[in-house]
């Protein structure tokens, strides 16, 4: 398995992880909003809460994804397994 294939598989796996994590946060925020706003919430308030929850899920996913990627790079020394994506210009 060459370095480009390893990189492609890693990026595919990381993307799937990121999407699944965001989906989990969106569902969790939706369930919490439904629980706290009751059976018949005001539609405007509910839309605002869901919009803020959606933005919060994006931010949380970004932060967790960054920490997981740093941890994986440190644990498995990924620089030696993947080609350098952006080469420094001389």
Secondary structure, DSSP 8 states (H G I E B T S, - for coil): --HHHHHHHHHHHHHHHHHHHHHHHHHHHHHHHHHHH-SS--HHHHHHHHHHHHHHHHHHHHHHHHHHHHHHHHHHTGGGTS--SS----
